[in-house]
């Protein structure tokens, strides 16, 4: 049974788009949840990287809505994780594992078009490797506008092997948390729109004959 969960992501909103409904559900069930975000700005949105908007307050607000009790936000640059040594990023998540002692880690997929997501996925897998800590389960989630763009660009396809059914209240909390990120929410037909998020939850639910669901790639589970 999962008791402590670490969410390891590159950007604030990855956790909400990828697993917000599941996070809300697990928090309601008493799972203690920690979120570690490596970047704290949207600097890649501008041509010169200036006038970046800090995301700490939005991250904290979304975490509160979802029931995340512990939040760590690092100060690496948005879409610049490839300029940081992989070892340094590995150690950031390894420290989280040592301090929080999670038995499960959720992170982004290497199928994502975002290089930040790929780098974070590798670092989280290193931090959660067997024999080096408390982690018994590692899962990857999909982030629409990153995972789907990867698929449309010929990258390896996200292949879920685990579905988490959601109640309507968990999907609504996911959407509420997404609203905390303000301008990060796009208009339909963008997959980052509220309608797009709902459509994905309905699609993943239809795959397992439930109303709503989120899908995951389970990389390792020690039962």
C-alpha positions as CSV (number, residue, x, y, z in Angstrom):
1,X,0.0,0.0,0.0
2,X,1.3,3.4,-1.0
3,X,2.1,5.6,2.1
4,X,4.4,8.4,0.8
5,X,4.5,9.6,-2.8
6,X,7.1,11.9,-4.4
7,X,6.2,13.8,-7.5
8,X,9.3,14.8,-9.5
9,X,8.8,17.4,-12.3
10,X,10.5,20.0,-14.3
11,X,7.8,22.7,-14.3
12,X,5.0,23.8,-12.1
13,X,1.8,22.5,-13.8
14,X,3.4,19.2,-15.0
15,X,2.1,17.5,-11.8
16,X,-1.4,18.8,-12.3
17,X,-1.7,18.1,-16.0
18,X,-0.1,14.6,-15.6
19,X,-1.5,13.3,-12.4
20,X,-3.7,15.9,-10.7
21,X,-6.7,13.7,-10.4
22,X,-4.7,10.8,-9.0
23,X,-2.9,13.1,-6.6
24,X,-6.2,14.4,-5.2
25,X,-7.6,10.9,-4.9
26,X,-4.5,9.6,-3.1
27,X,-4.4,12.6,-0.8
28,X,-8.0,11.9,0.2
29,X,-7.0,8.3,1.0
30,X,-4.3,9.5,3.4
31,X,-1.2,9.2,1.2
32,X,1.4,11.8,2.2
33,X,2.6,13.6,-1.0
34,X,5.7,15.7,-1.7
35,X,6.2,17.7,-4.8
36,X,9.7,18.6,-6.2
37,X,9.8,21.1,-9.1
38,X,13.2,21.9,-10.6
39,X,12.3,25.2,-12.4
40,X,10.6,28.3,-11.1
41,X,9.9,30.6,-14.1
42,X,8.5,30.7,-17.7
43,X,11.6,32.4,-19.1
44,X,11.6,30.3,-22.3
45,X,8.3,32.0,-23.4
46,X,10.2,35.3,-24.2
47,X,12.8,35.7,-26.9
48,X,15.5,37.0,-24.6
49,X,14.6,35.0,-21.4
50,X,13.9,38.3,-19.6
51,X,10.7,39.3,-17.8
52,X,10.1,35.7,-16.6
53,X,7.2,35.1,-14.2
54,X,8.0,33.2,-11.0
55,X,5.7,30.3,-10.5
56,X,6.2,29.5,-6.8
57,X,2.9,31.0,-5.6
58,X,1.0,29.2,-8.4
59,X,2.7,25.9,-7.5
60,X,1.9,26.3,-3.8
61,X,-1.8,27.2,-4.6
62,X,-2.2,24.2,-6.9
63,X,-0.5,21.9,-4.4
64,X,-2.9,23.0,-1.7
65,X,-5.9,22.3,-3.9
66,X,-4.7,18.8,-4.7
67,X,-3.7,18.0,-1.1
68,X,0.1,18.0,-1.5
69,X,1.6,18.6,1.9
70,X,5.2,19.3,1.0
71,X,6.6,21.4,-1.8
72,X,10.2,22.1,-2.9
73,X,10.9,24.5,-5.8
74,X,14.4,24.8,-7.2
75,X,15.6,27.7,-9.3
76,X,16.9,26.1,-12.5
77,X,15.9,27.9,-15.8
78,X,12.9,26.9,-17.7
79,X,13.8,24.7,-20.7
80,X,17.5,25.0,-19.7
81,X,17.9,21.8,-17.8
82,X,20.2,20.5,-20.5
83,X,22.7,23.2,-19.5
84,X,22.9,21.6,-16.0
85,X,24.9,18.5,-15.3
86,X,22.8,15.4,-15.1
87,X,24.5,14.4,-11.9
88,X,23.4,17.7,-10.2
89,X,19.8,17.0,-11.1
90,X,20.0,13.4,-10.0
91,X,21.2,14.6,-6.6
92,X,18.4,17.1,-6.3
93,X,15.9,14.2,-6.4
94,X,18.1,11.9,-4.4
95,X,18.0,14.4,-1.6
96,X,14.2,14.4,-1.8
97,X,14.2,10.6,-1.5
98,X,16.5,10.7,1.5
99,X,14.5,13.4,3.3
100,X,11.0,12.3,2.5
101,X,11.5,8.5,2.2
102,X,8.8,7.9,-0.4
103,X,7.7,4.4,-1.4
104,X,6.6,5.7,-4.8
105,X,7.8,8.2,-7.3
106,X,5.7,9.7,-10.2
107,X,7.4,11.7,-12.9
108,X,7.2,12.7,-16.6
109,X,7.8,10.4,-19.6
110,X,10.8,10.1,-21.8
111,X,8.3,10.1,-24.7
112,X,7.7,13.8,-24.2
113,X,8.9,16.3,-26.8
114,X,10.1,18.5,-23.9
115,X,13.8,17.9,-23.3
116,X,13.3,19.1,-19.7
117,X,10.7,16.3,-19.1
118,X,13.1,13.7,-20.5
119,X,15.9,14.9,-18.3
120,X,13.7,14.9,-15.2
121,X,12.4,11.5,-16.0
122,X,16.0,10.1,-16.1
123,X,17.0,11.9,-12.9
124,X,13.9,10.6,-11.0
125,X,14.6,7.1,-12.2
126,X,18.1,7.4,-10.9
127,X,16.9,8.7,-7.5
128,X,14.4,5.9,-7.3
129,X,16.7,3.0,-8.4
130,X,16.5,-0.3,-6.5
131,X,18.7,-0.7,-3.4
132,X,19.5,3.0,-2.8
133,X,16.4,4.1,-0.9
134,X,12.8,3.5,0.1
135,X,11.2,3.6,-3.4
136,X,9.3,0.5,-4.5
137,X,7.3,1.9,-7.3
138,X,8.1,4.3,-10.2
139,X,5.5,5.6,-12.6
140,X,5.5,8.0,-15.6
141,X,2.5,10.1,-16.5
142,X,1.6,11.9,-19.7
143,X,1.6,15.7,-20.0
144,X,-0.6,16.9,-22.8
145,X,1.2,19.4,-25.1
146,X,4.4,17.5,-24.4
147,X,3.5,13.8,-24.6
148,X,1.1,14.2,-27.5
149,X,3.4,16.5,-29.3
150,X,6.1,13.9,-29.0
151,X,3.8,11.3,-30.5
152,X,3.0,13.7,-33.4
153,X,6.7,14.3,-34.0
154,X,7.6,10.6,-34.4
155,X,9.0,10.0,-30.9
156,X,8.4,6.8,-29.0
157,X,4.7,6.5,-28.0
158,X,3.6,6.8,-24.4
159,X,2.4,3.2,-23.6
160,X,0.2,3.1,-20.4
161,X,-0.1,-0.1,-18.5
162,X,-1.9,1.3,-15.5
163,X,-5.1,3.3,-15.2
164,X,-6.4,5.1,-12.2
165,X,-10.1,5.6,-12.2
166,X,-11.3,9.0,-11.0
167,X,-14.4,10.3,-9.4
168,X,-15.9,13.5,-10.9
169,X,-14.7,15.5,-7.8
170,X,-11.1,14.5,-8.4
171,X,-11.2,15.7,-12.0
172,X,-12.8,19.0,-10.8
173,X,-10.0,19.5,-8.3
174,X,-7.5,18.8,-11.1
175,X,-9.1,21.5,-13.2
176,X,-9.3,23.9,-10.2
177,X,-5.5,23.3,-9.6
178,X,-4.8,24.0,-13.3
179,X,-6.6,27.3,-13.1
180,X,-4.1,28.3,-10.4
181,X,-1.5,28.5,-13.2
182,X,-3.4,31.2,-15.0
183,X,-2.0,31.8,-18.5
184,X,-0.7,28.3,-18.7
185,X,-4.3,27.2,-19.4
186,X,-4.9,27.4,-23.2
187,X,-8.1,27.7,-25.2
188,X,-9.8,24.8,-26.9
189,X,-8.8,23.0,-29.1
190,X,-5.4,23.1,-27.4
191,X,-4.8,20.0,-25.3
192,X,-3.9,22.2,-22.3
193,X,-7.4,23.7,-22.3
194,X,-9.9,22.6,-19.6
195,X,-11.9,20.9,-22.3
196,X,-8.8,19.1,-23.5
197,X,-7.9,17.9,-20.0
198,X,-11.5,16.7,-19.5
199,X,-11.5,15.0,-22.9
200,X,-8.3,13.1,-22.1
201,X,-9.8,11.9,-18.7
202,X,-12.9,10.7,-20.6
203,X,-10.8,8.9,-23.2
204,X,-8.5,7.2,-20.6
205,X,-11.6,6.3,-18.7
206,X,-13.3,4.8,-21.8
207,X,-10.3,2.5,-22.2
208,X,-11.1,0.7,-18.9
209,X,-14.9,1.3,-18.9
210,X,-15.0,4.0,-16.3
211,X,-16.1,7.6,-16.6
212,X,-12.8,9.2,-15.9
213,X,-9.2,8.0,-15.5
214,X,-5.5,8.9,-15.7
215,X,-3.0,6.6,-17.3
216,X,0.5,5.7,-16.3
217,X,3.5,3.8,-17.4
218,X,4.6,1.7,-14.4
219,X,8.3,1.2,-14.7
220,X,8.8,-0.8,-11.5
221,X,6.5,-2.1,-8.8
222,X,7.7,-4.2,-5.9
223,X,4.7,-5.8,-4.3
